[in-house]
Amino acid sequence: MNSQRLGMIEKIGYGMGDAGCNIVGGAVFLFLNYYYTDVYGLTASSVAFVWLGVRVLEAISDPVIGMLADRTHSRWGKFRPYILFFACPYAVLCVLMFTVPAVSYSGKVIYAFATYLLMSITYSFINIPYTSLGSAISYDPQDRVACQSYRFMGVGVATLILTTTLLPMVQWLGKGDQATGYHRAVCILTCIGFVLLVSCFALVKERVTPVHSDKHHRLRDDLKLVLKNDQWVKTVLLTFINVLPGFIRMAAALYFLKYVVKADDTFTTIFMSIGVVGMIIGSALAKPLSDRFCKLNIFFWISIFLFVWSAGMFFIDPEQRILLTVAYFILNLVHQIAQPLDWAIMSDVDDYSEWRSGKRLTGITFACNFLALKMGLALSGTLVSSVLAWSHYHADQPDQNATTLIVIKVAFLVLPAITYLMTAGCVKLLRVDRATMKKVTEELSRHRERGREVAAC
């Protein structure tokens, strides 16, 4: 077995991949709901339709992308080529998504749906292989956690750049025209993202090879095989539930700051940036904590803490801005500790599946997990848009009605709290704890070593 440990440059290189995706992709999580309603000109109900429609179609495309990645054989490996060849299309489609066409309202809905769908599929062609690469980059479980920590620190740095620069660039480049400002700002950010994605391709290697490989296996057979792994099914459920708190909060953030806190662009930028700094610190803490404690135990107790903390923030007076900001910083810091652990657990389940079945299906495994993530994103966006529509939210009114203000506050703090409690319950369903994975890793290592010995004879 290749026991080479990863160097700092390669870990940073891996982190550049998700940084490249999220320096613009983060705008989808943080700003797209607000952009579509308050800048692009769609109603909240139309935005809900766009979110759901795109995800329904991706339920078909994402597993196919995972299957293609599993069957890819090139001089660059299975997963790295996708990062290189889809970086440019992804950047172009991000720019088109933040472009307002001069068409009728129906035409704008169709254009928003089409550009968001194509951007999402292209994003999948990068991110499914990229997340699968996290399982193929090293045989060592702690190296994998380290890579996920660097990955989420990269996401944090990219999101920090996004939150500190996007709104100021919108004002400066748009000169009062928000639509033009968003378009030009996204053009600049996509150029940075493209460079980061190409850098990830150049700096990272694939090392893990499956014990058995069958490139002619059918997608239906692959799905049957992974469905037999109860830990994989439970991990997909965990992924879906775990992303809901962050995505719901992100989708509601600008509404909360603009209408509940009555914040201007300066305070909004500071508030969100401080939260991102907390995320970066939290990502860095995942590795040292997982070195000492079981990942599942850390995940469970973090989720319980966040349930209490997020619910408690509901009672903070919005006028207490310093207290609110400090609480938000702590919320993001603790929240982000769990995110690298979630993806490291996916790699553990990938090993567990190979140990049980003798076949490694990294691409399809991560594709379905990634689909669960995006379904969580869709549900979050749809949920926030739907409750806004229900509360009679109007984008052109600086002062919303009392029901809308309560709904926004609940969406920002209470709904995430409930989903944190659900996450804790999902973690308790898993049994890929430290002792189990030690046994799995040792037995897989022996199988690979025997395979090499037989091949050498």
C-alpha positions, -999 to 999 in steps of 0.1 A, spaced: 0 0 0 11 35 -8 18 49 27 31 83 16 16 111 38 3 142 23 24 174 23 12 209 32 12 220 -5 -11 192 -16 -35 198 13 -37 235 4 -41 225 -33 -71 203 -24 -86 232 -4 -83 254 -35 -107 232 -53 -138 240 -32 -125 276 -28 -127 279 -66 -162 266 -66 -175 286 -37 -160 320 -44 -189 323 -68 -210 293 -57 -212 309 -23 -232 337 -39 -258 311 -47 -260 300 -10 -258 335 4 -273 359 -22 -293 341 -49 -327 342 -31 -323 379 -24 -309 385 -59 -338 368 -76 -365 386 -56 -350 421 -50 -327 425 -80 -337 402 -108 -374 408 -102 -390 374 -96 -417 368 -70 -409 345 -41 -432 318 -54 -414 318 -88 -380 315 -70 -394 285 -51 -404 269 -85 -369 275 -99 -352 259 -68 -374 228 -69 -375 223 -107 -337 223 -109 -333 198 -81 -358 174 -96 -338 172 -128 -305 169 -109 -319 138 -92 -313 121 -126 -280 138 -136 -259 135 -104 -259 97 -101 -250 95 -138 -221 119 -132 -209 97 -104 -211 66 -126 -191 83 -153 -164 93 -128 -161 58 -115 -156 45 -150 -131 72 -160 -95 60 -167 -70 87 -178 -34 96 -172 -46 122 -147 -68 96 -128 -105 92 -124 -116 125 -108 -90 152 -116 -98 156 -153 -133 168 -145 -120 196 -124 -98 208 -153 -122 205 -182 -153 219 -165 -137 249 -148 -142 272 -178 -179 262 -185 -187 266 -149 -173 301 -148 -191 312 -179 -225 299 -166 -220 316 -133 -217 349 -151 -248 342 -173 -268 333 -141 -261 368 -127 -271 385 -160 -306 401 -163 -320 395 -198 -342 421 -215 -373 398 -218 -408 395 -204 -414 382 -169 -421 347 -183 -389 349 -203 -370 359 -171 -384 328 -152 -373 305 -181 -339 322 -183 -333 319 -146 -344 282 -146 -322 274 -176 -290 292 -164 -294 279 -129 -299 243 -141 -269 244 -165 -247 260 -138 -258 234 -113 -251 205 -136 -217 219 -145 -210 224 -108 -218 188 -103 -194 178 -130 -167 195 -109 -178 189 -74 -188 152 -75 -154 142 -88 -138 167 -64 -155 154 -33 -147 118 -45 -111 129 -48 -111 135 -10 -115 97 -6 -89 88 -32 -62 113 -22 -48 92 7 -52 58 25 -47 75 59 -80 85 77 -63 114 94 -49 127 62 -85 127 48 -98 147 78 -69 171 73 -78 175 36 -114 182 45 -102 207 71 -82 225 44 -111 222 21 -135 240 44 -109 265 54 -106 272 16 -143 275 14 -142 299 44 -115 321 28 -134 322 -5 -166 330 13 -148 357 33 -136 373 0 -171 370 -13 -188 386 17 -163 414 21 -161 423 -16 -194 415 -33 -217 441 -20 -191 469 -21 -182 459 -57 -220 459 -66 -222 495 -54 -189 506 -70 -192 488 -103 -230 492 -107 -230 529 -98 -265 526 -84 -276 498 -108 -276 466 -87 -281 443 -117 -251 457 -135 -231 457 -103 -238 420 -96 -230 410 -131 -196 428 -132 -187 417 -96 -194 380 -105 -172 383 -136 -143 393 -115 -149 366 -89 -153 338 -115 -118 346 -129 -103 340 -95 -124 308 -91 -111 295 -124 -75 300 -114 -81 282 -81 -97 252 -98 -69 248 -122 -44 251 -93 -62 223 -75 -59 200 -105 -22 207 -108 -13 202 -71 -33 171 -61 -27 134 -68 -49 103 -67 -34 74 -47 -62 51 -35 -70 22 -59 -99 -2 -54 -92 -38 -45 -114 -48 -74 -124 -27 -104 -151 -34 -130 -156 -5 -154 -184 -24 -172 -207 -26 -142 -241 -11 -149 -254 20 -130 -284 -1 -118 -260 -27 -103 -239 0 -87 -270 15 -71 -282 -19 -58 -248 -25 -43 -246 8 -24 -282 5 -13 -272 -28 5 -248 -8 26 -270 5 55 -243 29 66 -243 45 32 -281 50 33 -278 66 68 -249 88 57 -270 102 28 -298 110 52 -272 126 75 -259 147 47 -293 159 37 -303 169 72 -269 183 82 -268 209 54 -303 222 62 -293 245 91 -266 263 73 -284 266 40 -317 278 56 -298 304 76 -279 315 45 -310 318 25 -327 340 52 -296 360 62 -300 390 39 -337 393 47 -330 391 84 -303 418 83 -322 441 59 -357 439 74 -353 427 111 -319 443 121 -324 472 97 -287 469 87 -270 489 59 -245 473 35 -216 481 57 -230 463 88 -242 435 66 -207 430 52 -191 431 87 -217 408 102 -214 381 75 -176 384 73 -173 379 111 -194 348 107 -171 335 80 -141 341 101 -157 318 127 -162 292 100 -125 293 91 -115 288 127 -141 260 131 -127 242 100 -92 243 115 -104 227 147 -119 196 131 -85 179 126 -71 182 162 -105 173 177 -109 142 155 -73 131 163 -83 129 200 -120 120 199 -143 98 178 -158 118 149 -193 106 156 -192 117 192 -179 151 182 -206 155 156 -234 145 180 -225 169 208 -219 198 184 -254 193 170 -269 193 205 -250 225 214 -261 242 181 -297 233 187 -297 251 220 -275 280 208 -295 288 176 -328 286 194 -315 309 222 -304 335 196 -341 341 188 -345 360 220 -316 384 213 -330 419 207 -320 428 170 -309 462 183 -282 446 204 -259 443 174 -227 436 192 -243 407 212 -259 394 180 -227 395 161 -207 377 188 -234 350 191 -234 346 153 -196 342 153 -198 314 179 -226 298 160 -206 297 128 -174 285 145 -191 255 162 -212 247 131 -182 245 109 -163 220 131 -188 194 120 -186 200 82 -151 184 75 -162 156 98 -193 149 77 -173 145 45 -146 125 63 -173 102 75 -184 98 39 -149 86 31 -151 61 60 -184 48 46 -167 44 12 -141 22 28 -167 4 48 -187 -3 16 -155 -17 -1 -148 -38 30 -183 -53 29 -188 -58 -8 -152 -60 -22 -161 -32 -47 -152 5 -44 -178 29 -59 -164 63 -48 -180 83 -76 -216 70 -73 -213 71 -35 -203 107 -34 -227 116 -62 -256 105 -42 -243 122 -11 -238 153 -32 -273 150 -46 -285 149 -10 -266 181 -3 -282 198 -32 -316 186 -23 -310 201 11 -300 233 -6 -332 232 -28 -354 225 2 -338 254 21 -342 279 -7 -377 267 -14 -387 267 23 -375 303 28 -391 315 -4 -424 297 4 -427 311 39 -419 346 26 -446 342 0 -470 329 26 -463 359 49 -470 384 20 -434 395 16 -430 423 -10 -395 431 -22 -404 467 -30 -414 475 6 -387 488 29 -409 480 59 -425 445 60 -456 435 80 -452 421 115 -459 385 103 -432 387 77 -407 399 102 -415 370 126 -413 345 97 -379 359 87 -365 356 122 -379 321 126 -363 311 93 -329 325 103 -327 310 138 -355 286 148 -357 264 117 -319 258 118 -322 249 155 -348 222 148 -327 207 120 -296 207 143 -316 184 166 -326 162 137 -289 160 127 -280 147 162 -305 120 157 -291 110 124 -256 108 138 -268 82 164 -278 59 135 -242 55 123 -218 28 135 -186 37 116 -169 48 148 -132 49 155 -128 12 165 -148 -1 135 -129 20 110 -95 9 124 -105 -27 117 -118 -18 82 -87 1 73 -64 -27 85 -83 -54 66 -85 -34 34 -47 -27 36 -41 -64 38 -64 -71 8 -46 -45 -13 -12 -58 -3 -22 -94 -13 -36 -81 -46 -3 -65 -54 17 -96 -45 -5 -117 -68 -2 -91 -96 36 -92 -93 38 -130 -97 
